C-alpha cells in the first residue's frame, strides 16, 4: 500500500481514484463522486486515519452501477 494521503489514490485499495479535483489539469471540473450516492457504511468501514483524506475509487465506493447508469464522464 502506498504512503497516504495521496489525493489521486483510493485509501481503501491504493488504485487510482479518478478524482478530478486531485489532478491540477481537471481541478476545475466536478468529481465523479458528486453525481453518486456512497453508502455511509462504506465510508465508516475505512480506518479512521484514512477517512476524509482522499476519494475512494468507484469500485471501493461500490458505485460502479450508478456511474454506468449516468453515462460516460464529460471530458
Backbone as ProteinMPNN parsed JSONL, in Angstrom:
{"seq_chain_A": "XXXXXXXXXXXXXXXXXXXXXXXXXXXXXXXXXXXXXXXXXXXXXXXXXXXXXXXXXXXXXXXXXXXXXXXXXXX", "coords_chain_A": {"N_chain_A": [[0.856, -1.181, 0.0], [0.638, 2.193, -0.855], [2.168, 5.212, 0.506], [0.091, 7.299, 2.432], [-1.488, 10.465, 2.967], [-2.465, 10.327, -0.423], [-3.861, 12.185, -2.769], [-4.697, 11.283, -5.264], [-5.068, 8.582, -5.129], [-6.954, 5.728, -4.108], [-7.904, 5.352, -0.778], [-8.637, 2.893, 0.235], [-7.854, 0.718, -1.445], [-5.612, 1.519, -2.87], [-5.531, 1.971, -5.588], [-5.819, 4.071, -8.576], [-8.034, 6.783, -8.105], [-9.449, 8.356, -9.82], [-10.16, 10.986, -9.29], [-11.15, 14.152, -10.153], [-10.545, 16.496, -8.873], [-8.118, 16.047, -7.686], [-6.277, 16.227, -9.661], [-4.405, 18.682, -11.118], [-4.881, 19.499, -13.759], [-7.553, 19.031, -14.221], [-8.914, 20.075, -12.127], [-10.846, 22.036, -12.067], [-13.217, 20.894, -12.675], [-16.172, 19.088, -11.731], [-16.01, 16.322, -9.542], [-16.399, 12.787, -10.172], [-17.655, 11.638, -8.015], [-19.519, 13.422, -7.1], [-21.885, 12.966, -8.374], [-23.028, 10.635, -7.463], [-24.335, 8.355, -4.953], [-22.855, 7.464, -2.055], [-22.78, 4.829, 0.144], [-23.006, 5.315, 3.593], [-22.024, 3.361, 5.301], [-19.957, 2.213, 3.87], [-18.015, 4.207, 3.93], [-17.625, 4.378, 6.689], [-16.414, 1.963, 7.134], [-13.79, 2.305, 6.541], [-10.546, 2.661, 8.044], [-10.223, 5.026, 10.707], [-8.037, 6.824, 10.358], [-7.761, 7.002, 7.629], [-10.018, 8.129, 6.594], [-11.692, 10.807, 4.931], [-9.443, 11.768, 3.618], [-8.746, 11.207, 1.002], [-10.399, 10.551, -2.125], [-12.4, 7.624, -2.538], [-11.998, 4.93, -4.889], [-14.212, 4.22, -7.68], [-14.908, 1.473, -7.561], [-14.325, 0.61, -4.901], [-15.972, 2.396, -3.596], [-18.321, 1.34, -4.255], [-20.04, 2.094, -6.353], [-20.115, 1.661, -9.054], [-22.207, 0.751, -10.729], [-24.016, 2.887, -10.559], [-22.541, 4.88, -11.833], [-22.326, 3.829, -14.43], [-24.987, 3.91, -15.192], [-25.414, 6.62, -15.365], [-24.037, 7.391, -17.584], [-21.186, 8.125, -19.785], [-18.305, 9.923, -18.47], [-17.929, 13.48, -18.752], [-15.454, 14.858, -20.741]], "CA_chain_A": [[0.0, 0.0, 0.0], [1.452, 3.406, -0.905], [2.028, 6.164, 1.608], [-1.088, 8.16, 2.351], [-2.525, 10.624, 1.954], [-2.206, 10.671, -1.821], [-5.203, 12.539, -3.232], [-5.048, 10.61, -6.511], [-5.196, 7.147, -4.897], [-8.013, 5.269, -3.216], [-7.36, 4.969, 0.518], [-9.005, 1.518, 0.569], [-7.124, -0.289, -2.22], [-4.383, 2.072, -3.431], [-5.662, 2.188, -7.034], [-6.209, 5.436, -8.959], [-9.436, 7.04, -7.756], [-10.033, 9.17, -10.897], [-10.673, 12.231, -8.726], [-10.765, 15.299, -10.978], [-10.019, 17.547, -8.001], [-6.743, 15.704, -7.33], [-5.43, 16.479, -10.831], [-4.449, 20.118, -11.434], [-5.387, 19.725, -15.116], [-9.016, 18.891, -14.245], [-9.416, 20.504, -10.812], [-11.971, 22.956, -12.228], [-14.393, 20.086, -13.0], [-16.754, 18.33, -10.619], [-15.557, 14.938, -9.444], [-17.42, 11.768, -10.439], [-18.365, 11.285, -6.785], [-20.597, 14.389, -6.861], [-23.099, 12.503, -9.027], [-23.437, 9.328, -6.959], [-24.599, 8.252, -3.531], [-21.988, 6.473, -1.432], [-23.349, 4.337, 1.399], [-22.23, 5.74, 4.763], [-21.361, 2.184, 5.869], [-18.704, 2.026, 3.126], [-17.066, 5.177, 4.469], [-17.344, 4.015, 8.081], [-15.577, 0.763, 7.14], [-12.391, 2.725, 6.441], [-9.936, 3.032, 9.321], [-10.375, 6.47, 10.941], [-6.914, 7.617, 9.853], [-7.853, 7.109, 6.171], [-11.248, 8.823, 6.213], [-11.626, 12.23, 4.564], [-8.087, 12.094, 3.178], [-8.732, 11.082, -0.454], [-11.591, 9.878, -2.657], [-12.378, 6.212, -2.863], [-12.207, 4.642, -6.305], [-15.607, 3.801, -7.868], [-15.113, 0.085, -7.137], [-14.383, 0.561, -3.438], [-17.142, 3.175, -3.174], [-19.459, 0.499, -4.63], [-20.952, 2.926, -7.146], [-19.882, 1.453, -10.481], [-23.506, 0.656, -11.427], [-24.562, 4.246, -10.644], [-21.781, 5.608, -12.852], [-22.7, 3.302, -15.746], [-26.337, 4.376, -15.486], [-25.398, 8.05, -15.668], [-23.363, 7.616, -18.855], [-19.748, 8.399, -19.723], [-17.946, 11.232, -17.929], [-17.668, 14.554, -19.695], [-14.004, 15.142, -20.716]], "C_chain_A": [[0.896, 1.235, 0.0], [1.254, 4.27, 0.334], [0.802, 7.035, 1.368], [-0.862, 9.38, 3.193], [-1.94, 10.954, 0.591], [-3.567, 10.958, -2.416], [-5.647, 11.827, -4.506], [-5.247, 9.106, -6.353], [-6.29, 6.84, -3.887], [-7.405, 4.84, -1.883], [-7.677, 3.529, 0.911], [-8.123, 0.491, -0.142], [-5.814, 0.211, -2.824], [-4.412, 2.3, -4.927], [-5.984, 3.661, -7.306], [-7.69, 5.63, -8.662], [-10.163, 7.898, -8.799], [-10.669, 10.461, -10.386], [-10.208, 13.41, -9.581], [-10.153, 16.409, -10.13], [-8.569, 17.295, -7.612], [-5.763, 15.98, -8.464], [-5.521, 17.957, -11.195], [-5.011, 20.427, -12.821], [-6.905, 19.686, -15.183], [-9.672, 19.397, -12.958], [-10.6, 21.463, -10.903], [-13.268, 22.218, -12.573], [-14.901, 19.369, -11.753], [-16.258, 16.888, -10.678], [-16.719, 13.988, -9.72], [-18.26, 11.49, -9.192], [-19.503, 12.257, -6.476], [-21.935, 13.905, -7.421], [-23.593, 11.146, -8.555], [-23.734, 9.409, -5.464], [-23.747, 7.122, -2.975], [-22.584, 6.115, -0.074], [-22.431, 4.735, 2.558], [-21.484, 4.57, 5.395], [-20.033, 1.905, 5.167], [-17.641, 2.958, 3.688], [-16.673, 4.825, 5.902], [-16.45, 2.787, 8.182], [-14.091, 1.099, 7.005], [-11.825, 2.978, 7.836], [-10.012, 4.552, 9.497], [-9.253, 7.324, 10.353], [-6.925, 7.773, 8.33], [-9.102, 7.835, 5.697], [-10.971, 10.291, 5.913], [-10.229, 12.681, 4.147], [-7.976, 12.092, 1.662], [-10.013, 10.369, -0.874], [-11.349, 8.386, -2.782], [-12.445, 6.061, -4.374], [-13.657, 4.171, -6.468], [-15.873, 2.373, -7.396], [-15.242, -0.001, -5.627], [-15.561, 1.357, -2.886], [-18.444, 2.428, -3.486], [-20.509, 1.283, -5.406], [-20.778, 2.72, -8.649], [-21.187, 1.4, -11.273], [-24.126, 2.049, -11.575], [-23.851, 5.042, -11.742], [-22.133, 5.131, -14.251], [-24.075, 3.797, -16.145], [-26.362, 5.843, -15.886], [-24.675, 8.374, -16.965], [-21.897, 7.951, -18.664], [-19.463, 9.779, -19.128], [-17.687, 12.242, -19.026], [-16.185, 14.915, -19.622], [-13.686, 16.593, -20.419]], "O_chain_A": [[1.833, 1.306, 0.795], [0.309, 4.086, 1.101], [0.522, 7.447, 0.243], [-0.05, 9.304, 4.115], [-1.025, 11.77, 0.478], [-4.369, 10.035, -2.556], [-6.841, 11.773, -4.8], [-5.561, 8.42, -7.326], [-6.517, 7.593, -2.941], [-6.472, 4.037, -1.869], [-7.052, 2.992, 1.826], [-7.693, -0.489, 0.466], [-4.987, -0.596, -3.248], [-3.427, 2.773, -5.495], [-6.368, 4.403, -6.402], [-8.505, 4.748, -8.934], [-11.363, 8.138, -8.672], [-11.614, 10.968, -10.989], [-9.007, 13.64, -9.718], [-9.328, 17.179, -10.621], [-7.859, 18.231, -7.244], [-4.551, 15.969, -8.253], [-6.598, 18.439, -11.545], [-5.561, 21.508, -13.035], [-7.492, 20.249, -16.107], [-10.861, 19.167, -12.735], [-11.291, 21.679, -9.907], [-14.309, 22.852, -12.745], [-14.133, 19.083, -10.834], [-16.109, 16.317, -11.758], [-17.881, 14.344, -9.525], [-19.437, 11.145, -9.298], [-20.371, 11.94, -5.663], [-22.993, 14.371, -6.999], [-24.482, 10.562, -9.175], [-23.423, 10.4, -4.804], [-23.896, 5.966, -3.371], [-22.857, 6.989, 0.749], [-21.222, 4.514, 2.503], [-20.414, 4.767, 5.971], [-19.091, 1.417, 5.791], [-16.499, 2.55, 3.899], [-15.509, 4.962, 6.279], [-15.795, 2.585, 9.205], [-13.234, 0.273, 7.319], [-12.54, 3.455, 8.716], [-9.876, 5.287, 8.52], [-9.505, 8.439, 9.897], [-6.179, 8.591, 7.792], [-9.229, 8.127, 4.508], [-10.132, 10.929, 6.551], [-9.878, 13.85, 4.308], [-7.213, 12.87, 1.09], [-10.634, 9.67, -0.074], [-10.244, 7.941, -3.09], [-12.9, 6.97, -5.068], [-14.275, 3.761, -5.485], [-16.955, 2.089, -6.882], [-16.177, -0.623, -5.123], [-16.09, 1.027, -1.824], [-19.522, 2.826, -3.046], [-21.708, 1.159, -5.156], [-21.253, 3.537, -9.438], [-21.263, 1.948, -12.373], [-24.702, 2.355, -12.618], [-24.487, 5.787, -12.488], [-22.228, 5.943, -15.171], [-24.312, 4.078, -17.32], [-27.226, 6.267, -16.653], [-24.695, 9.523, -17.406], [-21.413, 8.051, -17.536], [-20.273, 10.696, -19.262], [-17.265, 11.874, -20.122], [-15.696, 15.25, -18.543], [-12.515, 16.97, -20.368]]}, "name": "protein", "num_of_chains": 1, "seq": "XXXXXXXXXXXXXXXXXXXXXXXXXXXXXXXXXXXXXXXXXXXXXXXXXXXXXXXXXXXXXXXXXXXXXXXXXXX"}
